[in-house]
Amino acid sequence: MSKELRYPSLRAVIQYLEPNKRLELSRRCPSLFHVEKAVPLCLNYLYLGPRAVCINNTMYSVSVIRQYPPGIKPLKQFKKKMSKCGIAIWINTVTQTALHSRRSYLEIYVLMTINIEKGLGKTMMRKRMKQREEEKDLIRSSLFLLELRKSDTLPPFTMYLKYDRSGSTTEYLDYNKKQYEACKYLFTRIFGGRKQPICVANLKIASVGGVLRLPVMKIRVRNLTMGTNVESRMNSLKDILVEDSKIWGIGIYHGSNIIDSYQLPLVKSVLGLLIYNISLTGDKFEAVLNDQHKYLKVFDGRITVDEYMLLIEKMNSDKRAVGTEYKFGVHSKSIVKALLNRIKELEKVTVHKKADRGCPRFPFSYSMPIGPRSQLVVFCKHATYPKIEPWCLYICVERL
C-alpha cells in the first residue's frame, strides 16, 4: 500500500525536480500550488521578454493568431508568422503614429504607401534568392493592412490568443483581453507569490520589443545579459534583483553606446564581460583596448588586424595578470591568417603545437614573455557556432 508524502518530504522532492516539470506538475495538481511557491526555485538560464519567458530550454510565449475563414488564402508573411510563434501585435503602426502626429490619417497613409512601394520596386529589381522574396512578402503584408485601414474595412480573419510551450503544448483562447494582459498573467503564474528569491545562474533581458510586466518578485543572479543601455535597465531592475547579488559577469548586446556602458561602476566591477552583435572597430575599439576585465568575450565585433595587434602590444606593455583570457569571434579566415603571420614576425615569439589548442587549419599557438613568470599566448580554434563566425581567436596570459 502506497503512503502519502509528508510535507517536509514533499518540499524536498519538489525542490530538486527539473524546473519546467515542476511548474507543469503545479499546473496540473492545484493542491501542490502553494507548496511549489514555498520551495526555492533555482534556474540555470532565464530569458525575460515582453511576450515570452524561457526557463532553461523551454520557452513559454503568448502571441496573437489570425484565423482565416475557408476560401481565403492568407499572405505568406502572415502564414509564416502564425506557423511559428504568432504575431506580437495586430494593430498596425500607422494607427499609433497617427495618435502622436498632427498630420491627418490620409497624409500618413499616402506617405507610407509611397515609401513601401519604392522599397517594393527596389526589391523586385534585386533578383536574389529566397531572402528577397521574403522581403517582398513583408512589404505586401504591410500594404494589405494599410488598404484595410484606408477603406475602413473589417479584416477577413478572427483573432485568437495563442499560448505555446516550446511547441509541445499549444492553447488558443478567445481574443477577449489584450495581449499584454495575457503576458502579465503568464508571468504572475510562473513567478508571482514566491516566498524566497529565485536563484538564476544566467539571466538575459530582452533588448527591444516592449515593456516587461513582471509581478512582485526577487531574483538573485550571477551572470546578467542585456542591451547597451545598462544604466537605465539596472535602474528598472533594482526592485527585482536581490541587493546582495554578486554578479560575476555581464553580457551586452545590440546598440551603439558601448563606450558609456564601459564607464558604469557595475560593468567595471564584474569579473567577466561579454559583448556581441556590436561593432567595436574604429573609435569604439578604445573600449576593448582599455579593458581591464579578467575575462572578455567579443562576438561579431568586426575588429581589424591592426586593432588586434594594438591590443596585443597593450596587453604586453601593461603586463596583464596570469589568468586573463580574451576571446574574439572572427568572421574571415584571411584575418586570422594575416594576424598570425604578423605575430610570428614579432621579437621573442615562440611557435609551438599542443593537442588541446588550435585546429587543423591553424594548428600552432604563439607565445611571448611579458614578465619573469608569465607569457602572452595567441591561438585560434573553430567556433562553437560556425554559422555566425567560423573562427574563435584566443589571447591569454599564462604562467611560464
C-alpha positions in Angstrom: 0.0 0.0 0.0 1.5 3.4 -1.1 1.9 6.1 1.6 1.4 9.8 1.1 4.4 12.0 1.3 4.5 14.3 4.3 5.0 18.0 3.8 8.9 18.1 4.5 9.4 15.2 2.1 7.2 16.8 -0.5 9.2 20.0 -0.3 12.4 18.1 -0.8 11.1 16.3 -3.8 9.7 19.4 -5.5 12.9 21.4 -4.8 15.1 19.0 -6.8 12.7 18.5 -9.7 13.6 19.9 -13.1 12.1 23.5 -13.0 9.8 23.1 -16.1 8.5 19.7 -14.9 7.9 21.3 -11.5 5.8 24.1 -13.0 3.8 21.7 -15.1 3.2 19.5 -12.1 2.0 22.5 -10.1 -0.3 23.5 -13.0 -1.9 20.0 -13.3 -2.2 19.5 -9.5 -3.7 22.6 -7.9 -3.1 21.1 -4.4 0.7 21.5 -4.9 0.5 25.1 -6.0 1.3 26.7 -2.6 3.9 24.0 -1.8 5.7 24.8 -5.1 5.7 28.5 -4.4 7.2 28.0 -0.9 10.2 26.0 -2.2 13.2 27.8 -3.6 13.4 27.8 -7.4 16.9 27.6 -9.0 17.3 28.1 -12.7 20.4 27.7 -15.0 19.0 30.1 -17.6 16.2 32.6 -17.6 15.1 34.9 -20.5 12.6 37.6 -19.9 10.9 39.2 -22.9 7.8 41.4 -23.3 5.7 38.4 -24.5 7.8 35.3 -23.7 9.9 33.7 -21.0 12.4 31.0 -21.4 13.3 28.7 -18.5 16.4 26.6 -19.2 15.5 25.1 -22.6 11.7 25.6 -22.5 10.0 28.7 -24.0 6.6 30.0 -22.8 5.1 32.6 -25.1 1.8 34.4 -25.7 1.0 35.7 -29.2 -1.9 36.6 -31.5 -3.2 34.3 -34.2 -5.3 35.2 -37.2 -7.7 32.5 -38.2 -8.8 32.9 -41.8 -12.2 31.5 -43.0 -12.3 28.8 -45.7 -11.7 30.0 -49.2 -9.4 32.9 -48.2 -5.7 32.3 -48.7 -3.6 34.3 -46.2 -0.5 36.2 -47.3 2.8 34.2 -47.0 4.1 36.5 -44.3 1.1 36.0 -42.1 1.1 32.3 -42.7 4.8 32.1 -41.8 4.4 34.0 -38.5 1.4 32.1 -37.5 3.1 28.8 -38.1 6.0 29.8 -35.8 5.1 31.9 -32.8 2.1 34.0 -33.9 2.1 37.8 -34.3 3.1 40.0 -31.5 0.5 42.8 -32.1 -2.1 43.1 -34.8 -2.7 46.8 -34.6 -0.7 48.4 -37.4 1.9 51.1 -36.5 0.1 53.6 -38.7 -2.6 53.9 -36.0 0.0 54.5 -33.3 1.8 57.1 -35.4 -1.5 58.9 -36.1 -2.2 59.2 -32.5 1.0 61.2 -31.9 1.0 63.2 -35.1 -0.7 66.4 -36.3 -1.0 65.0 -39.8 -4.3 63.5 -40.9 -4.6 59.8 -41.3 -4.8 60.1 -45.1 -1.5 62.0 -45.2 0.3 59.4 -43.2 -1.2 56.6 -45.4 0.0 58.3 -48.6 3.5 58.9 -47.3 3.9 55.3 -46.0 2.4 53.9 -49.2 4.9 55.8 -51.3 7.8 54.6 -49.2 6.6 51.0 -49.2 6.1 51.0 -53.0 9.5 52.4 -53.5 11.0 49.7 -51.4 9.0 47.1 -53.3 10.3 48.4 -56.6 13.9 48.2 -55.4 13.4 44.7 -54.0 11.9 43.4 -57.3 15.0 44.8 -59.2 17.3 42.8 -56.9 16.6 39.3 -58.0 18.3 37.4 -55.2 17.0 34.1 -53.9 14.7 33.4 -51.0 15.6 36.3 -48.8 14.4 38.9 -51.3 11.1 37.0 -51.8 10.5 37.2 -48.0 11.2 41.0 -48.2 8.5 41.3 -50.9 6.0 39.3 -48.9 6.6 41.5 -45.8 6.0 44.7 -47.9 2.9 43.3 -49.4 1.5 42.4 -46.0 2.1 46.0 -44.8 0.3 47.3 -47.9 -2.6 44.9 -47.2 -3.0 46.3 -43.7 -2.8 49.9 -44.9 -5.5 49.3 -47.5 -7.8 47.8 -44.8 -7.3 50.9 -42.7 -7.8 53.3 -45.6 -11.1 51.7 -46.7 -12.3 51.2 -43.1 -12.9 47.5 -43.9 -13.0 44.8 -41.3 -10.2 42.3 -41.6 -11.1 38.9 -43.1 -9.9 36.9 -40.0 -10.7 36.1 -36.4 -8.3 36.9 -33.6 -7.2 34.4 -31.0 -4.6 34.5 -28.2 -2.1 31.6 -28.5 -0.2 30.2 -25.6 2.7 28.0 -26.6 5.1 25.9 -24.5 8.1 25.1 -26.8 5.8 23.6 -29.4 4.7 20.8 -27.1 1.7 22.5 -25.6 -0.5 24.9 -27.6 -3.7 26.5 -26.4 -6.0 29.0 -28.2 -8.2 31.5 -26.3 -10.8 34.0 -27.5 -9.4 37.4 -28.0 -11.3 38.9 -25.1 -8.3 40.5 -23.4 -5.3 42.4 -24.6 -2.1 40.6 -25.3 -0.1 42.4 -22.6 -2.7 41.3 -20.0 -2.3 37.7 -21.1 1.5 38.1 -20.8 1.2 39.6 -17.3 -1.0 36.7 -16.2 1.7 34.2 -17.6 4.5 35.9 -15.7 2.4 36.1 -12.5 1.5 32.4 -12.8 5.2 31.4 -13.1 7.0 33.9 -10.8 4.3 35.5 -8.6 3.7 34.6 -4.9 7.2 33.1 -4.3 8.4 33.4 -0.7 12.1 33.2 -1.5 14.3 34.8 -4.2 14.7 32.9 -7.5 18.3 31.9 -8.0 19.4 32.3 -11.6 22.8 31.4 -13.0 22.3 33.2 -16.3 19.7 36.0 -16.7 19.0 37.6 -20.1 16.8 40.6 -20.6 15.3 41.4 -24.0 17.0 44.5 -25.5 14.0 45.5 -27.7 10.3 44.7 -28.1 8.3 46.4 -25.3 7.7 46.6 -21.6 8.3 43.7 -19.1 5.2 43.4 -16.9 6.6 41.3 -14.0 4.9 40.6 -10.7 6.4 41.3 -7.3 9.4 39.0 -7.3 13.1 38.8 -6.3 16.0 37.3 -8.3 19.5 36.5 -7.2 21.6 36.4 -10.4 25.2 35.5 -11.2 25.5 36.4 -14.9 23.4 39.2 -16.5 22.9 39.9 -20.2 21.1 43.0 -21.5 21.2 45.7 -24.2 23.7 48.6 -24.1 21.5 50.9 -22.1 22.8 49.2 -19.0 22.3 52.1 -16.6 18.5 52.5 -17.3 18.0 48.8 -17.3 19.7 48.4 -13.9 17.5 51.2 -12.5 14.5 49.3 -13.7 15.7 46.0 -12.2 16.8 47.4 -8.8 13.4 46.4 -7.2 13.7 42.9 -8.6 17.4 42.0 -8.1 18.4 41.0 -4.5 20.8 43.6 -3.0 23.4 41.1 -2.1 23.6 39.6 -5.6 27.2 39.0 -6.6 27.1 39.5 -10.3 30.1 37.6 -11.8 29.6 38.6 -15.5 27.6 41.0 -17.7 26.7 40.5 -21.3 25.9 43.5 -23.5 24.3 43.2 -27.0 22.6 45.4 -29.5 23.1 49.2 -29.6 25.8 51.8 -30.0 26.6 53.4 -26.7 29.1 50.8 -25.6 31.6 53.5 -24.5 29.2 54.9 -22.0 28.3 51.4 -20.7 32.0 50.8 -20.0 32.1 53.7 -17.6 29.4 52.3 -15.3 30.7 51.0 -11.9 28.8 47.8 -12.3 30.4 47.0 -15.7 33.9 47.8 -14.3 33.4 45.7 -11.1 32.4 42.4 -12.8 35.0 39.7 -13.4 33.8 38.8 -17.0 32.3 40.8 -19.8 30.5 39.5 -23.0 29.9 41.8 -26.0 28.1 40.6 -29.1 26.3 42.0 -32.1 28.1 45.4 -31.6 30.7 46.7 -34.0 33.8 47.6 -32.0 36.0 48.8 -34.8 37.2 52.4 -35.3 36.5 54.8 -32.4 34.7 52.1 -30.4 37.8 49.9 -30.2 39.1 52.1 -27.5 36.7 50.3 -25.1 38.4 47.0 -25.9 41.9 48.5 -25.8 41.5 49.8 -22.3 39.5 46.9 -21.0 40.7 45.6 -17.6 38.4 42.6 -17.1 39.9 39.2 -16.4 37.6 37.6 -19.0 36.4 39.2 -22.2 34.3 37.7 -25.0 33.5 39.6 -28.2 31.4 38.2 -31.0 30.5 39.9 -34.2 32.8 42.8 -33.3 34.3 43.2 -36.8 37.8 44.0 -35.4 40.6 44.5 -37.9 44.1 43.0 -37.9 45.8 46.3 -37.0 43.5 46.6 -34.0 44.3 43.1 -32.8 48.0 44.0 -33.0 47.4 47.2 -30.9 45.6 45.1 -28.3 48.4 42.5 -28.1 51.0 45.3 -27.7 48.9 47.0 -25.0 48.5 43.7 -23.0 52.2 43.2 -23.3 53.1 46.6 -22.1 50.6 46.5 -19.2 51.9 43.1 -18.1 48.5 41.7 -17.6 47.9 39.2 -14.8 48.1 35.5 -15.2 44.6 34.1 -16.0 43.5 36.9 -18.2 41.6 35.4 -21.2 40.2 37.3 -24.2 38.1 35.5 -26.8 37.1 37.0 -30.2 34.8 35.7 -32.9 36.4 36.2 -36.3 34.3 36.1 -39.5 37.1 35.8 -42.0 39.9 33.2 -42.4 42.1 35.8 -44.1 42.0 38.0 -41.0 43.2 35.1 -38.8 45.9 34.2 -41.3 47.2 37.8 -41.6 47.2 38.3 -37.8 49.1 35.1 -37.0 51.7 35.9 -39.7 52.3 39.3 -38.2 52.6 37.9 -34.7 55.1 35.4 -35.9 57.3 38.3 -37.0 57.5 39.9 -33.6 60.5 39.6 -31.3 60.8 36.7 -28.8 57.8 34.9 -30.2 57.8 31.1 -29.8 55.8 28.9 -32.1 54.6 25.6 -30.6 51.9 23.0 -31.1 49.6 21.4 -28.5 46.9 18.9 -28.9 44.3 20.9 -26.9 44.8 24.1 -28.9 44.4 25.2 -32.4 42.6 23.5 -35.2 43.6 21.7 -38.4 43.7 24.9 -40.4 45.7 26.9 -37.7 47.4 24.2 -35.5 50.1 26.4 -33.9 50.0 28.7 -30.9 52.2 31.7 -30.5 53.7 32.8 -27.1 55.8 35.8 -26.0 57.1 36.6 -22.5 55.6 39.6 -20.8 57.1 39.1 -17.3 59.6 37.0 -15.4 56.9 34.3 -14.9 54.2 35.0 -17.4 53.6 34.8 -21.1 51.1 36.0 -23.7 49.6 33.2 -25.8 47.6 33.6 -29.0 45.9 30.8 -30.9 42.8 30.1 -33.0 40.1 27.4 -32.9 36.9 26.5 -34.7 34.0 28.5 -33.2 31.2 26.8 -31.3 28.6 28.4 -33.6 30.3 28.4 -37.0 27.3 29.8 -38.9 27.8 33.2 -37.1 31.6 33.4 -37.0 33.6 30.3 -38.1 36.8 31.2 -36.1 37.5 32.0 -32.5 40.7 33.8 -31.5 42.1 33.4 -28.0 44.5 35.9 -26.4 45.5 34.6 -22.9 48.1 35.3 -20.2 49.6 32.1 -18.7 52.2 31.1 -16.3 55.6 30.2 -17.7 
